[in-house]
Structures are given as C-alpha cells and as structure tokens.
Amino acid sequence: MIAPFSPGLIPIPEISIQGGVFLEPAAVEAQYYAVALRAIYSVARLIGRAKVAVAL
C-alpha cells in the first residue's frame, strides 16, 4: 500500500506548481484586461468629446 501512496504524494507539488503557473498568467491577463478597459474607456471618452464637438 505504501508504493501507490508515494506516487500519490508526487502530484501534490505538481498541483501547487501548476497553481502558481496558472495564477501568474491570470494576473497578467487581469493586467491586460485592466489596460484594455482603460483603453476602451479613453476611446469612449474621445468619441464622446467628438460627438459633443460635432453637436456644437
């Protein structure tokens, strides 16, 4: 019974490593989303200003 458990213990560090690997891209994606949202927001503001300028 000990032999099946020792391979069972090996995936535990792999899971933690995978968790760390998956967390970092998630943080990077969150930064990209934040930048994208800022870009969309700034473009929307520019479009809004352009519409106001056209209306004036």
C-alpha positions in Angstrom: 0.0 0.0 0.0 3.0 2.3 0.5 4.0 2.2 -3.1 0.7 3.5 -4.5 0.7 6.3 -1.9 4.2 7.6 -2.8 3.2 8.3 -6.4 0.1 9.9 -4.9 2.3 12.3 -3.0 4.2 13.4 -6.1 1.2 15.2 -7.8 0.7 17.4 -4.7 3.8 19.6 -5.5 2.8 19.4 -9.2 -0.6 20.8 -8.4 0.9 23.6 -6.3 3.4 24.4 -9.1 0.5 24.3 -11.7 -1.5 26.6 -9.3 1.4 29.1 -9.3 1.8 28.8 -13.0 -1.9 29.4 -13.6 -2.0 32.2 -11.1 0.7 34.2 -12.8 -1.0 34.2 -16.3 -4.3 35.0 -14.6 -2.6 38.1 -13.0 -1.1 39.0 -16.4 -4.5 38.6 -18.0 -6.1 40.8 -15.3 -3.5 43.5 -16.1 -4.2 43.1 -19.8 -8.0 43.4 -19.1 -7.4 46.5 -17.0 -5.3 48.1 -19.7 -7.9 47.1 -22.3 -10.7 48.5 -20.2 -8.8 51.8 -19.8 -8.1 52.0 -23.5 -11.8 51.3 -24.3 -12.8 53.9 -21.7 -10.4 56.5 -23.1 -11.6 55.8 -26.6 -15.2 56.1 -25.5 -14.4 59.5 -23.9 -12.7 60.7 -27.1 -15.7 59.6 -29.1 -18.0 61.3 -26.6 -15.9 64.5 -26.9 -16.0 64.2 -30.7 -19.8 63.8 -30.6 -20.0 66.9 -28.4 -17.7 68.8 -30.7 -19.8 67.8 -33.7 -23.0 68.7 -31.9 -21.5 72.1 -31.1 
